[in-house]
Amino acid sequence: MPFESFFYFLGEAFKSLYRNRWLSIASVGVVAITLLMLGTFMAVNFNINHMAETVKNQVEITVQIDDSAGVEERNQLRQMLVAHNSITEVRFVSREEALNRLKEQLPPGSLDGYENPEDNPLPDSFEIRTSVPEEVIPVAKEIEGYPAVEKVLYGEGTVENLFKTTTALKIIGIVLMALLAVTAVFLISHTIRLTVLLRRREIMIMKYVGATNSFIRWPFLLEGLFLGLAGAVLPLLVLYYSYGAALQWVDAANLAFLSLIPLSTIMLQLFKYLVPLGTGLGVLGSIFSMGRFLKV
């Protein structure tokens, strides 16, 4: 398409937007409100998944070593753990370190009388992490059969429920976002269809005087693109300031355990979804809505 034609179509699109400014404002408003609802839920869903993944990544396995195991058996156990394909980290925790950790967690004086190494009831152990959190359960079951292993701890019962809950949250989030996306498509396409319907006489006159379909379509396509883009930018601005305020509130309330996604990261994710969705729907809405009026 020549530059002269493009600038002509661009000018016609802006003229049309100005002539029908109230309808354009209404169209942008519908797009913005719909994408704001979708963007808000996406931000919430992204953070829920982020917090779930953070908790899952903290799951680890504690392999308690049998006190009767000799040096050779302990070295063999360590080599088997290090060589395991699903294990990414193996850390030895002596019984003295384990006792000091327990002292820090309990009230002062709770473990008086266990200062002597002979009185320490805690065993030496290995703390391990898997490459994928969901592999904790099968890996723990496998390690139970390794030599020099007295007991394997991984939060049995709690871990299974955690994985089930996070999986359910992901499925629910995907389903709800899909439903909101369908709602956005429905509302936006019908709004643009109304815009074209109100201008059907203008389209038919252009068709009767010999204008080609592409000549008629381009200004409307650009108009739909601008409406969709404006409808996507507005909710991004609202989400930017509202999410930033939410982060400040969480920080002021000392709710660091929520582990929210940083502002720049969440806005980049929302930008990647909302801008293409808004502009794409604006263009597609124009294409589908004009089809019947171009068949004259």
Backbone as CSV, one residue per row, in Angstrom:
resi,resn,N_x,N_y,N_z,CA_x,CA_y,CA_z,C_x,C_y,C_z
1,MET,0.851,-1.193,0.000,0.000,0.000,0.000,0.886,1.242,0.000
2,PRO,0.737,2.181,-0.965,1.548,3.397,-1.032,1.366,4.250,0.216
3,PHE,2.425,5.042,0.523,2.365,5.892,1.707,1.251,6.922,1.584
4,GLU,1.027,7.432,0.358,-0.014,8.429,0.180,-1.380,7.856,0.577
5,SER,-1.646,6.633,0.137,-2.916,5.995,0.479,-3.019,5.740,1.976
6,PHE,-1.889,5.316,2.571,-1.920,5.040,4.009,-2.271,6.295,4.797
7,PHE,-1.609,7.413,4.454,-1.893,8.654,5.181,-3.322,9.127,4.916
8,TYR,-3.829,8.849,3.725,-5.228,9.208,3.438,-6.158,8.380,4.329
9,PHE,-5.915,7.072,4.389,-6.744,6.201,5.235,-6.614,6.590,6.705
10,LEU,-5.401,6.956,7.098,-5.180,7.363,8.487,-5.964,8.629,8.805
11,GLY,-5.929,9.575,7.879,-6.690,10.804,8.083,-8.180,10.554,8.136
12,GLU,-8.673,9.673,7.254,-10.096,9.342,7.259,-10.501,8.660,8.557
13,ALA,-9.601,7.828,9.085,-9.913,7.137,10.337,-10.044,8.134,11.482
14,PHE,-9.107,9.114,11.546,-9.176,10.109,12.618,-10.384,11.026,12.448
15,LYS,-10.706,11.354,11.195,-11.902,12.168,10.963,-13.154,11.433,11.432
16,SER,-13.215,10.151,11.131,-14.372,9.357,11.531,-14.462,9.250,13.052
17,LEU,-13.310,9.074,13.682,-13.299,9.000,15.149,-13.805,10.308,15.755
18,TYR,-13.426,11.450,15.132,-13.859,12.728,15.668,-15.345,12.967,15.399
19,ARG,-15.799,12.647,14.173,-17.207,12.857,13.840,-18.120,12.005,14.726
20,ASN,-17.671,10.821,15.030,-18.470,9.918,15.863,-17.825,9.770,17.240
21,ARG,-17.410,10.896,17.789,-16.602,10.857,19.001,-17.333,10.248,20.194
22,TRP,-18.633,10.511,20.302,-19.340,9.948,21.456,-19.474,8.436,21.338
23,LEU,-19.709,7.979,20.126,-19.762,6.537,19.921,-18.369,5.921,20.086
24,SER,-17.349,6.655,19.667,-15.977,6.170,19.840,-15.622,6.069,21.320
25,ILE,-16.027,7.093,22.071,-15.766,7.076,23.516,-16.486,5.900,24.164
26,ALA,-17.720,5.657,23.735,-18.469,4.526,24.281,-17.788,3.202,23.939
27,SER,-17.310,3.094,22.698,-16.627,1.871,22.284,-15.361,1.654,23.104
28,VAL,-14.561,2.717,23.270,-13.342,2.611,24.073,-13.676,2.251,25.513
29,GLY,-14.776,2.835,26.027,-15.175,2.543,27.400,-15.523,1.078,27.598
30,VAL,-16.268,0.516,26.644,-16.634,-0.905,26.751,-15.392,-1.784,26.693
31,VAL,-14.504,-1.475,25.747,-13.264,-2.251,25.621,-12.433,-2.124,26.899
32,ALA,-12.297,-0.895,27.400,-11.466,-0.654,28.582,-12.023,-1.370,29.813
33,ILE,-13.327,-1.272,30.035,-13.922,-1.926,31.212,-13.777,-3.439,31.120
34,THR,-14.018,-3.972,29.924,-13.914,-5.425,29.747,-12.482,-5.900,29.970
35,LEU,-11.514,-5.201,29.366,-10.118,-5.599,29.534,-9.612,-5.306,30.944
36,LEU,-10.185,-4.315,31.611,-9.802,-4.044,33.002,-10.209,-5.213,33.895
37,MET,-11.429,-5.726,33.696,-11.853,-6.897,34.466,-10.960,-8.092,34.180
38,LEU,-10.663,-8.294,32.896,-9.798,-9.412,32.528,-8.390,-9.214,33.083
39,GLY,-7.844,-8.000,32.959,-6.502,-7.729,33.458,-6.403,-7.858,34.968
40,THR,-7.438,-7.425,35.683,-7.437,-7.550,37.145,-7.394,-9.011,37.563
41,PHE,-8.225,-9.819,36.926,-8.219,-11.236,37.274,-6.904,-11.897,36.867
42,MET,-6.341,-11.489,35.740,-5.054,-12.045,35.325,-3.970,-11.717,36.345
43,ALA,-3.956,-10.477,36.843,-2.961,-10.086,37.842,-3.110,-10.914,39.114
44,VAL,-4.361,-11.108,39.546,-4.606,-11.933,40.740,-4.167,-13.369,40.495
45,ASN,-4.514,-13.902,39.322,-4.180,-15.289,39.007,-2.672,-15.489,38.884
46,PHE,-1.977,-14.525,38.271,-0.522,-14.624,38.162,0.121,-14.655,39.547
47,ASN,-0.381,-13.831,40.466,0.193,-13.783,41.811,-0.114,-15.052,42.603
48,ILE,-1.316,-15.596,42.427,-1.640,-16.849,43.114,-0.710,-17.965,42.641
49,ASN,-0.515,-18.053,41.341,0.399,-19.064,40.803,1.833,-18.825,41.268
50,HIS,2.223,-17.540,41.343,3.583,-17.206,41.788,3.791,-17.632,43.238
51,MET,2.824,-17.330,44.105,2.952,-17.715,45.512,2.929,-19.228,45.677
52,ALA,2.095,-19.900,44.880,2.037,-21.362,44.951,3.365,-21.978,44.531
53,GLU,3.958,-21.447,43.459,5.247,-21.967,43.007,6.342,-21.680,44.026
54,THR,6.270,-20.504,44.695,7.260,-20.173,45.718,7.206,-21.166,46.868
55,VAL,5.994,-21.497,47.305,5.837,-22.468,48.395,6.313,-23.844,47.948
56,LYS,5.959,-24.236,46.735,6.363,-25.550,46.227,7.883,-25.676,46.140
57,ASN,8.545,-24.597,45.744,9.999,-24.641,45.604,10.715,-24.721,46.944
58,GLN,10.008,-24.460,48.036,10.606,-24.558,49.363,10.491,-25.970,49.946
59,VAL,9.772,-26.832,49.241,9.620,-28.211,49.713,10.937,-28.948,49.524
60,GLU,11.408,-29.615,50.576,12.645,-30.367,50.496,12.503,-31.697,51.226
61,ILE,13.482,-32.564,51.016,13.492,-33.889,51.628,14.622,-33.952,52.640
62,THR,14.335,-34.460,53.836,15.352,-34.676,54.858,15.595,-36.173,54.995
63,VAL,16.816,-36.572,54.706,17.193,-37.984,54.786,18.004,-38.188,56.055
64,GLN,17.387,-38.789,57.055,18.081,-39.047,58.322,18.961,-40.289,58.175
65,ILE,20.221,-40.161,58.626,21.204,-41.228,58.477,21.160,-42.146,59.690
66,ASP,21.214,-43.424,59.445,21.239,-44.425,60.517,22.507,-44.248,61.344
67,ASP,22.355,-44.158,62.679,23.507,-43.946,63.564,24.523,-45.076,63.467
68,SER,24.055,-46.260,63.148,24.967,-47.405,63.076,25.722,-47.485,61.753
69,ALA,25.407,-46.619,60.803,26.061,-46.656,59.498,27.495,-46.166,59.606
70,GLY,28.411,-46.859,58.945,29.809,-46.482,58.960,30.123,-45.417,57.925
71,VAL,31.394,-45.023,57.884,31.831,-43.968,56.969,31.623,-44.386,55.521
72,GLU,31.936,-45.620,55.201,31.796,-46.090,53.830,30.341,-46.064,53.377
73,GLU,29.422,-46.484,54.253,27.997,-46.481,53.902,27.479,-45.048,53.738
74,ARG,27.948,-44.145,54.585,27.526,-42.745,54.487,28.012,-42.114,53.176
75,ASN,29.276,-42.411,52.819,29.806,-41.896,51.553,29.050,-42.475,50.362
76,GLN,28.681,-43.742,50.454,27.916,-44.376,49.380,26.547,-43.720,49.230
77,LEU,25.926,-43.426,50.367,24.616,-42.762,50.336,24.736,-41.380,49.695
78,ARG,25.766,-40.620,50.073,25.948,-39.289,49.492,26.176,-39.367,47.979
79,GLN,26.995,-40.310,47.549,27.259,-40.463,46.118,25.993,-40.819,45.347
80,MET,25.142,-41.657,45.924,23.886,-42.030,45.263,22.952,-40.829,45.156
81,LEU,22.938,-39.994,46.199,22.076,-38.806,46.169,22.574,-37.801,45.139
82,VAL,23.894,-37.575,45.116,24.466,-36.605,44.183,24.274,-37.059,42.739
83,ALA,24.340,-38.372,42.502,24.230,-38.901,41.144,22.790,-38.992,40.654
84,HIS,21.824,-38.778,41.524,20.410,-38.898,41.128,20.039,-37.789,40.149
85,ASN,19.387,-38.140,39.055,19.056,-37.168,38.006,18.061,-36.112,38.461
86,SER,17.180,-36.443,39.401,16.126,-35.512,39.827,16.547,-34.621,40.986
87,ILE,17.719,-34.850,41.547,18.183,-34.098,42.714,19.180,-33.039,42.266
88,THR,18.931,-31.800,42.660,19.803,-30.690,42.267,20.680,-30.177,43.407
89,GLU,20.329,-30.484,44.649,21.094,-29.969,45.782,21.129,-31.010,46.895
90,VAL,22.314,-31.272,47.416,22.506,-32.207,48.531,23.356,-31.498,49.578
91,ARG,22.821,-31.364,50.793,23.540,-30.661,51.851,23.561,-31.517,53.121
92,PHE,24.770,-31.709,53.658,24.907,-32.484,54.888,24.627,-31.602,56.097
93,VAL,23.808,-32.095,57.015,23.471,-31.387,58.254,23.868,-32.277,59.421
94,SER,24.864,-31.847,60.173,25.303,-32.630,61.331,24.268,-32.564,62.442
95,ARG,24.357,-33.505,63.354,23.408,-33.522,64.477,23.553,-32.278,65.335
96,GLU,24.797,-31.731,65.433,25.004,-30.505,66.209,24.284,-29.315,65.561
97,GLU,24.390,-29.210,64.227,23.693,-28.126,63.513,22.186,-28.271,63.635
98,ALA,21.693,-29.500,63.550,20.260,-29.735,63.682,19.765,-29.324,65.063
99,LEU,20.574,-29.603,66.101,20.184,-29.220,67.459,20.180,-27.700,67.611
100,ASN,21.177,-27.022,67.029,21.212,-25.557,67.114,20.012,-24.935,66.408
101,ARG,19.613,-25.498,65.272,18.414,-25.000,64.584,17.184,-25.143,65.456
102,LEU,17.080,-26.293,66.111,15.913,-26.546,66.959,15.885,-25.599,68.145
103,LYS,17.062,-25.257,68.671,17.124,-24.310,69.787,16.616,-22.935,69.374
104,GLU,16.922,-22.541,68.143,16.473,-21.238,67.665,14.964,-21.181,67.480
105,GLN,14.341,-22.327,67.231,12.896,-22.371,66.987,12.087,-22.487,68.268
106,LEU,12.698,-23.063,69.334,11.981,-23.287,70.579,12.292,-22.188,71.587
107,PRO,11.456,-22.026,72.620,11.718,-21.026,73.656,13.051,-21.300,74.354
108,PRO,13.714,-20.254,74.857,15.004,-20.446,75.549,14.880,-21.424,76.719
109,GLY,15.850,-22.291,76.840,15.872,-23.253,77.935,15.121,-24.528,77.667
110,SER,14.463,-24.627,76.516,13.655,-25.826,76.237,14.518,-27.068,76.039
111,LEU,15.755,-26.869,75.604,16.627,-28.021,75.327,17.827,-28.064,76.264
112,ASP,17.675,-27.489,77.458,18.752,-27.579,78.444,18.975,-29.040,78.819
113,GLY,20.222,-29.405,78.920,20.550,-30.790,79.260,20.999,-31.599,78.070
114,TYR,20.929,-30.977,76.872,21.360,-31.693,75.668,22.653,-31.101,75.099
115,GLU,23.402,-30.373,75.921,24.613,-29.730,75.439,25.686,-30.746,75.055
116,ASN,25.763,-31.851,75.798,26.771,-32.868,75.495,26.405,-33.619,74.219
117,PRO,27.389,-33.867,73.342,27.111,-34.586,72.088,26.475,-35.956,72.325
118,GLU,26.833,-36.604,73.448,26.282,-37.931,73.705,24.785,-37.884,73.998
119,ASP,24.317,-36.724,74.467,22.898,-36.596,74.827,22.039,-36.089,73.676
120,ASN,22.666,-35.744,72.546,21.931,-35.200,71.401,21.118,-36.319,70.740
121,PRO,19.781,-36.219,70.762,18.961,-37.293,70.181,18.777,-37.193,68.662
122,LEU,19.232,-36.102,68.060,19.012,-35.892,66.629,20.095,-36.590,65.811
123,PRO,19.725,-37.162,64.670,20.708,-37.845,63.826,21.328,-36.897,62.794
124,ASP,22.456,-37.325,62.224,22.982,-36.636,61.054,21.999,-36.834,59.901
125,SER,22.025,-35.901,58.947,21.058,-36.014,57.848,21.571,-35.307,56.602
126,PHE,20.898,-35.579,55.503,21.107,-34.862,54.246,19.815,-34.126,53.905
127,GLU,19.946,-32.859,53.534,18.806,-32.097,53.032,18.960,-31.980,51.521
128,ILE,17.940,-32.394,50.798,18.038,-32.418,49.336,16.848,-31.694,48.715
129,ARG,17.090,-31.164,47.527,16.040,-30.519,46.739,15.995,-31.156,45.363
130,THR,14.804,-31.236,44.820,14.626,-31.817,43.493,14.496,-30.714,42.444
131,SER,14.781,-31.056,41.192,14.695,-30.076,40.113,13.264,-29.614,39.881
132,VAL,12.312,-30.533,40.064,10.890,-30.228,39.932,10.225,-30.568,41.262
133,PRO,9.511,-29.612,41.889,8.910,-29.890,43.198,8.022,-31.127,43.217
134,GLU,7.297,-31.377,42.111,6.394,-32.533,42.087,7.127,-33.864,42.161
135,GLU,8.449,-33.853,41.977,9.215,-35.092,42.050,9.607,-35.463,43.471
136,VAL,9.267,-34.616,44.433,9.643,-34.873,45.828,9.106,-36.215,46.313
137,ILE,7.845,-36.493,46.030,7.210,-37.710,46.565,7.850,-38.981,46.002
138,PRO,7.943,-39.150,44.659,8.570,-40.376,44.154,10.036,-40.508,44.546
139,VAL,10.774,-39.382,44.592,12.185,-39.440,44.980,12.321,-39.866,46.433
140,ALA,11.453,-39.327,47.300,11.499,-39.706,48.716,11.210,-41.196,48.890
141,LYS,10.244,-41.708,48.173,9.930,-43.138,48.257,11.115,-43.988,47.799
142,GLU,11.803,-43.524,46.772,12.954,-44.267,46.257,14.110,-44.265,47.253
143,ILE,14.354,-43.107,47.894,15.482,-42.982,48.819,15.294,-43.851,50.054
144,GLU,14.061,-44.149,50.408,13.813,-44.988,51.584,14.510,-46.343,51.482
145,GLY,14.778,-46.796,50.256,15.445,-48.067,50.060,16.955,-47.971,49.955
146,TYR,17.521,-46.779,50.070,18.973,-46.608,49.971,19.656,-47.106,51.244
147,PRO,20.937,-47.487,51.167,21.671,-47.929,52.358,21.930,-46.771,53.321
148,ALA,22.021,-47.081,54.602,22.340,-46.127,55.674,21.226,-45.121,55.930
149,VAL,20.051,-45.349,55.378,18.917,-44.436,55.594,18.067,-44.954,56.742
150,GLU,17.889,-44.101,57.742,17.023,-44.458,58.872,15.582,-44.035,58.617
151,LYS,15.402,-42.801,58.114,14.058,-42.278,57.881,14.121,-41.165,56.856
152,VAL,13.062,-41.038,56.056,12.961,-39.974,55.058,11.751,-39.111,55.389
153,LEU,11.988,-37.807,55.549,10.924,-36.862,55.899,10.744,-35.862,54.759
154,TYR,9.492,-35.671,54.356,9.224,-34.678,53.311,7.868,-34.000,53.511
155,GLY,7.279,-34.147,54.696,5.969,-33.564,54.948,4.866,-34.382,54.323
156,GLU,4.940,-35.697,54.500,3.959,-36.590,53.887,2.546,-36.204,54.299
157,GLY,1.649,-36.167,53.352,0.268,-35.744,53.595,0.083,-34.280,53.276
158,THR,0.925,-33.425,53.861,0.847,-31.982,53.590,1.301,-31.653,52.178
159,VAL,2.392,-32.271,51.742,2.930,-32.006,50.409,1.941,-32.429,49.327
160,GLU,1.331,-33.608,49.502,0.356,-34.072,48.510,-0.808,-33.094,48.384
161,ASN,-1.299,-32.613,49.534,-2.408,-31.645,49.516,-1.981,-30.323,48.886
162,LEU,-0.722,-29.934,49.112,-0.213,-28.689,48.525,-0.205,-28.785,47.008
163,PHE,0.295,-29.891,46.481,0.353,-30.056,45.034,-1.048,-30.121,44.428
164,LYS,-1.977,-30.790,45.102,-3.347,-30.861,44.603,-3.993,-29.474,44.584
165,THR,-3.731,-28.688,45.642,-4.321,-27.348,45.732,-3.780,-26.436,44.647
166,THR,-2.456,-26.452,44.438,-1.870,-25.582,43.419,-2.340,-25.975,42.025
167,THR,-2.481,-27.263,41.772,-2.979,-27.711,40.463,-4.417,-27.249,40.254
168,ALA,-5.237,-27.373,41.308,-6.634,-26.940,41.208,-6.721,-25.434,40.965
169,LEU,-5.871,-24.653,41.651,-5.876,-23.199,41.460,-5.505,-22.825,40.029
170,LYS,-4.533,-23.531,39.459,-4.141,-23.249,38.080,-5.289,-23.535,37.117
171,ILE,-5.962,-24.674,37.315,-7.065,-25.044,36.423,-8.205,-24.037,36.531
172,ILE,-8.559,-23.677,37.769,-9.637,-22.708,37.978,-9.272,-21.366,37.339
173,GLY,-8.018,-20.939,37.521,-7.580,-19.672,36.950,-7.653,-19.669,35.431
174,ILE,-7.214,-20.750,34.811,-7.254,-20.839,33.342,-8.688,-20.802,32.840
175,VAL,-9.584,-21.543,33.526,-10.988,-21.585,33.100,-11.638,-20.207,33.223
176,LEU,-11.415,-19.533,34.353,-12.032,-18.225,34.555,-11.470,-17.184,33.580
177,MET,-10.166,-17.240,33.322,-9.592,-16.298,32.356,-10.132,-16.554,30.961
178,ALA,-10.334,-17.825,30.617,-10.905,-18.147,29.310,-12.331,-17.607,29.195
179,LEU,-13.117,-17.750,30.271,-14.490,-17.238,30.257,-14.512,-15.715,30.132
180,LEU,-13.615,-15.050,30.858,-13.551,-13.591,30.760,-13.083,-13.155,29.375
181,ALA,-12.155,-13.913,28.788,-11.687,-13.576,27.441,-12.816,-13.709,26.429
182,VAL,-13.629,-14.775,26.562,-14.776,-14.944,25.661,-15.762,-13.793,25.840
183,THR,-15.986,-13.397,27.100,-16.875,-12.262,27.372,-16.337,-10.986,26.726
184,ALA,-15.007,-10.791,26.822,-14.404,-9.605,26.217,-14.586,-9.607,24.704
185,VAL,-14.383,-10.758,24.080,-14.567,-10.867,22.630,-16.010,-10.528,22.245
186,PHE,-16.953,-11.063,22.996,-18.374,-10.840,22.707,-18.731,-9.353,22.810
187,LEU,-18.354,-8.717,23.908,-18.714,-7.315,24.120,-18.030,-6.396,23.112
188,ILE,-16.743,-6.619,22.877,-16.000,-5.743,21.977,-16.506,-5.882,20.539
189,SER,-16.700,-7.114,20.081,-17.149,-7.325,18.704,-18.532,-6.730,18.477
190,HIS,-19.418,-6.849,19.461,-20.759,-6.289,19.309,-20.738,-4.765,19.356
191,THR,-19.823,-4.204,20.137,-19.715,-2.745,20.175,-19.244,-2.201,18.834
192,ILE,-18.235,-2.821,18.264,-17.731,-2.380,16.962,-18.766,-2.647,15.869
193,ARG,-19.488,-3.743,15.991,-20.553,-4.027,15.030,-21.606,-2.915,15.046
194,LEU,-21.917,-2.415,16.244,-22.877,-1.312,16.352,-22.330,-0.054,15.679
195,THR,-21.002,0.164,15.852,-20.381,1.328,15.215,-20.531,1.266,13.703
196,VAL,-20.263,0.117,13.124,-20.367,-0.041,11.669,-21.819,0.030,11.222
197,LEU,-22.722,-0.539,12.027,-24.140,-0.547,11.674,-24.681,0.874,11.552
198,LEU,-24.269,1.739,12.467,-24.742,3.115,12.422,-24.180,3.876,11.216
199,ARG,-23.141,3.343,10.601,-22.526,4.026,9.462,-22.722,3.226,8.171
200,ARG,-23.702,2.344,8.160,-23.912,1.488,6.986,-24.245,2.310,5.735
201,ARG,-24.961,3.439,5.925,-25.302,4.260,4.759,-24.040,4.835,4.123
202,GLU,-23.110,5.282,4.951,-21.851,5.820,4.433,-21.096,4.755,3.641
203,ILE,-21.084,3.534,4.151,-20.387,2.439,3.460,-21.064,2.118,2.136
204,MET,-22.394,2.065,2.141,-23.131,1.726,0.921,-22.968,2.797,-0.156
205,ILE,-22.948,4.092,0.246,-22.755,5.168,-0.726,-21.370,5.043,-1.372
206,MET,-20.338,4.774,-0.551,-18.994,4.616,-1.082,-18.941,3.425,-2.043
207,LYS,-19.688,2.387,-1.713,-19.701,1.201,-2.574,-20.378,1.525,-3.912
208,TYR,-21.462,2.276,-3.884,-22.206,2.604,-5.099,-21.421,3.511,-6.044
209,VAL,-20.557,4.370,-5.476,-19.805,5.291,-6.334,-18.540,4.646,-6.878
210,GLY,-18.355,3.354,-6.626,-17.243,2.634,-7.252,-16.053,2.354,-6.366
211,ALA,-16.119,2.664,-5.086,-14.984,2.397,-4.202,-14.804,0.882,-4.026
212,THR,-13.543,0.435,-4.028,-13.271,-0.997,-3.832,-13.455,-1.374,-2.365
213,ASN,-13.573,-2.663,-2.133,-13.748,-3.138,-0.758,-12.558,-2.759,0.132
214,SER,-11.343,-2.914,-0.411,-10.159,-2.578,0.385,-10.097,-1.086,0.690
215,PHE,-10.508,-0.251,-0.285,-10.504,1.196,-0.072,-11.479,1.570,1.040
216,ILE,-12.617,0.908,1.081,-13.614,1.187,2.122,-13.159,0.611,3.462
217,ARG,-12.535,-0.558,3.410,-12.231,-1.286,4.644,-11.093,-0.662,5.448
218,TRP,-10.040,-0.134,4.774,-8.851,0.308,5.486,-9.123,1.373,6.551
219,PRO,-9.879,2.442,6.283,-10.138,3.409,7.362,-10.838,2.774,8.565
220,PHE,-11.765,1.840,8.279,-12.462,1.191,9.387,-11.528,0.274,10.174
221,LEU,-10.602,-0.389,9.476,-9.632,-1.236,10.165,-8.736,-0.410,11.083
222,LEU,-8.261,0.721,10.570,-7.424,1.600,11.391,-8.222,2.169,12.561
223,GLU,-9.481,2.480,12.295,-10.340,2.991,13.362,-10.526,1.942,14.454
224,GLY,-10.795,0.700,14.040,-10.929,-0.380,15.017,-9.641,-0.615,15.777
225,LEU,-8.499,-0.492,15.090,-7.205,-0.666,15.752,-7.007,0.403,16.822
226,PHE,-7.312,1.670,16.496,-7.134,2.753,17.465,-8.087,2.600,18.658
227,LEU,-9.320,2.188,18.376,-10.279,1.979,19.466,-9.804,0.859,20.393
228,GLY,-9.335,-0.243,19.788,-8.845,-1.352,20.595,-7.598,-0.992,21.374
229,LEU,-6.690,-0.227,20.745,-5.465,0.178,21.424,-5.764,1.096,22.605
230,ALA,-6.650,2.077,22.381,-7.026,2.976,23.471,-7.711,2.209,24.594
231,GLY,-8.567,1.244,24.212,-9.251,0.447,25.218,-8.328,-0.467,25.982
232,ALA,-7.134,-0.765,25.436,-6.159,-1.594,26.142,-5.220,-0.759,27.005
233,VAL,-4.874,0.448,26.540,-3.944,1.297,27.281,-4.569,1.805,28.578
234,LEU,-5.835,2.195,28.523,-6.493,2.738,29.724,-6.489,1.755,30.894
235,PRO,-6.910,0.502,30.720,-6.843,-0.417,31.858,-5.420,-0.693,32.325
236,LEU,-4.439,-0.632,31.403,-3.044,-0.815,31.824,-2.608,0.315,32.762
237,LEU,-3.035,1.539,32.462,-2.717,2.664,33.350,-3.368,2.492,34.716
238,VAL,-4.641,2.076,34.701,-5.346,1.853,35.974,-4.675,0.744,36.779
239,LEU,-4.328,-0.346,36.105,-3.682,-1.471,36.788,-2.295,-1.090,37.290
240,TYR,-1.589,-0.247,36.560,-0.252,0.176,36.990,-0.313,0.893,38.344
241,TYR,-1.206,1.865,38.457,-1.282,2.642,39.697,-1.943,1.837,40.831
242,SER,-2.957,1.059,40.510,-3.632,0.286,41.561,-2.734,-0.835,42.076
243,TYR,-2.007,-1.507,41.182,-1.110,-2.579,41.628,0.069,-1.996,42.406
244,GLY,0.574,-0.846,41.963,1.639,-0.190,42.714,1.181,0.183,44.119
245,ALA,-0.065,0.675,44.235,-0.605,1.006,45.555,-0.752,-0.249,46.413
246,ALA,-1.151,-1.355,45.780,-1.284,-2.617,46.523,0.067,-3.083,47.047
247,LEU,1.122,-2.950,46.251,2.460,-3.336,46.702,2.911,-2.473,47.879
248,GLN,2.628,-1.165,47.826,2.997,-0.282,48.921,2.238,-0.644,50.192
249,TRP,0.967,-1.003,50.044,0.167,-1.387,51.219,0.706,-2.672,51.841
250,VAL,1.059,-3.639,51.005,1.608,-4.900,51.510,2.921,-4.653,52.244
251,ASP,3.749,-3.761,51.684,5.030,-3.443,52.312,4.824,-2.718,53.643
252,ALA,3.874,-1.764,53.673,3.611,-1.011,54.903,3.001,-1.890,55.987
253,ALA,2.223,-2.889,55.584,1.570,-3.780,56.552,2.459,-4.960,56.952
254,ASN,3.700,-4.971,56.458,4.650,-6.051,56.773,4.084,-7.428,56.419
255,LEU,3.510,-7.515,55.226,2.956,-8.786,54.757,3.875,-9.392,53.698
256,ALA,5.165,-9.462,54.028,6.153,-9.948,53.059,5.903,-11.394,52.650
257,PHE,5.186,-12.147,53.499,4.935,-13.555,53.183,4.046,-13.721,51.946
258,LEU,3.352,-12.648,51.514,2.509,-12.746,50.332,3.329,-12.942,49.051
259,SER,4.568,-12.419,49.052,5.480,-12.647,47.918,4.828,-12.298,46.580
260,LEU,4.417,-11.021,46.439,3.771,-10.589,45.206,4.797,-10.365,44.093
261,ILE,4.342,-10.471,42.857,5.206,-10.246,41.705,5.556,-8.757,41.628
262,PRO,6.818,-8.397,41.326,7.185,-6.975,41.209,6.344,-6.255,40.152
263,LEU,6.226,-4.936,40.310,5.371,-4.119,39.435,5.796,-4.215,37.972
264,SER,7.093,-4.085,37.706,7.560,-4.099,36.319,7.275,-5.442,35.654
265,THR,7.429,-6.526,36.404,7.208,-7.868,35.847,5.739,-8.101,35.527
266,ILE,4.853,-7.738,36.451,3.422,-7.984,36.235,2.896,-7.103,35.107
267,MET,3.387,-5.864,35.003,2.920,-4.981,33.939,3.393,-5.466,32.564
268,LEU,4.595,-6.027,32.517,5.084,-6.577,31.249,4.219,-7.755,30.815
269,GLN,3.836,-8.609,31.770,2.974,-9.740,31.446,1.605,-9.269,30.979
270,LEU,1.034,-8.285,31.658,-0.282,-7.783,31.268,-0.214,-7.077,29.914
271,PHE,0.870,-6.338,29.671,1.040,-5.653,28.392,1.060,-6.660,27.241
272,LYS,1.744,-7.783,27.442,1.860,-8.793,26.383,0.513,-9.405,26.022
273,TYR,-0.423,-9.393,26.976,-1.734,-9.991,26.712,-2.768,-8.954,26.288
274,LEU,-2.855,-7.851,27.025,-3.963,-6.915,26.828,-3.831,-6.084,25.548
275,VAL,-2.628,-5.611,25.224,-2.470,-4.777,24.030,-2.752,-5.564,22.750
276,PRO,-2.148,-6.747,22.554,-2.519,-7.519,21.350,-3.986,-7.916,21.327
277,LEU,-4.540,-8.224,22.519,-5.950,-8.606,22.571,-6.841,-7.436,22.182
278,GLY,-6.566,-6.249,22.741,-7.397,-5.085,22.432,-7.309,-4.679,20.975
279,THR,-6.096,-4.535,20.442,-5.938,-4.131,19.045,-6.432,-5.210,18.093
280,GLY,-6.145,-6.469,18.418,-6.598,-7.562,17.550,-8.105,-7.643,17.478
281,LEU,-8.753,-7.492,18.632,-10.217,-7.540,18.636,-10.808,-6.341,17.897
282,GLY,-10.158,-5.185,18.022,-10.652,-4.010,17.302,-10.611,-4.215,15.797
283,VAL,-9.508,-4.761,15.305,-9.368,-5.003,13.863,-10.318,-6.104,13.403
284,LEU,-10.338,-7.227,14.144,-11.214,-8.339,13.755,-12.681,-7.940,13.821
285,GLY,-13.014,-7.143,14.836,-14.391,-6.687,14.940,-14.803,-5.858,13.737
286,SER,-13.890,-5.018,13.260,-14.177,-4.218,12.065,-14.344,-5.101,10.834
287,ILE,-13.478,-6.100,10.690,-13.543,-6.990,9.523,-14.864,-7.747,9.484
288,PHE,-15.210,-8.378,10.596,-16.430,-9.185,10.632,-17.684,-8.328,10.528
289,SER,-17.648,-7.154,11.130,-18.837,-6.313,11.133,-19.114,-5.681,9.776
290,MET,-18.083,-5.483,8.938,-18.255,-4.833,7.653,-18.609,-5.787,6.544
291,GLY,-18.443,-7.082,6.782,-18.628,-8.058,5.720,-19.972,-7.954,5.017
292,ARG,-21.019,-7.857,5.752,-22.370,-7.845,5.154,-22.658,-6.576,4.373
293,PHE,-22.020,-5.449,4.778,-22.290,-4.179,4.115,-21.449,-4.006,2.850
294,LEU,-20.428,-4.804,2.681,-19.615,-4.724,1.484,-20.187,-5.573,0.354
295,LYS,-21.183,-6.395,0.665,-21.814,-7.243,-0.358,-23.019,-6.521,-0.957
296,VAL,-22.752,-5.523,-1.748,-23.812,-4.711,-2.349,-23.836,-4.938,-3.849
